[in-house]
Amino acid sequence: MKQWLVAGVVTALGVSVALADGDPIKQRRALMKANGDATKTVVGMLKGAPFDLEAVKKALSTYEDAATKAPALFPDDSKTGDTNALPAIWENKADFEARFAKFDADAKAASASIVDQASFKVTIPGVLKNCGGCHEQYRAKKT
């Protein structure tokens, strides 16, 4: 339990420091790193790590935070630089933003409905599909 708390504090501090920086690319990278860390936690539980409802709720809160903040972190002047963002983001901005709105709604619904391991296993895969769907269309593949 203490590990989760320490990891949460460290992640929160890292995100706070990055968000204080005015660079939208750094800010969105920090949000996505926090999402990645949250996803490692929930995927671990899907693969057999002990179920921890508090950690699941924290991960879902991280997703909600990213879903509400991220759309604003893709201004037109952040198309280039140290980013994996594809031009399709700016070409299909309405779809891109709608995906974040869906991610937020799905994370909120999951937070309300996940009460135990059984509901977690049924619900969380749907939330995680949001990540993959967006990454397929809007994130450059790493080579």
Secondary structure, 3 states (H helix, E strand, C coil): CHHHHHHHHHHHHHHHHHHHCCCHHHHHHHHHHHHHHHHHHHHHHHCCCCCCHHHHHHHHHHHHHHHHHHHHHCCHHHCCCCCCECCHHHHCHHHHHHHHHHHHHHHHHHHHHCCCHHHHHHHHHHHHHHHHHHHHHHECCCC
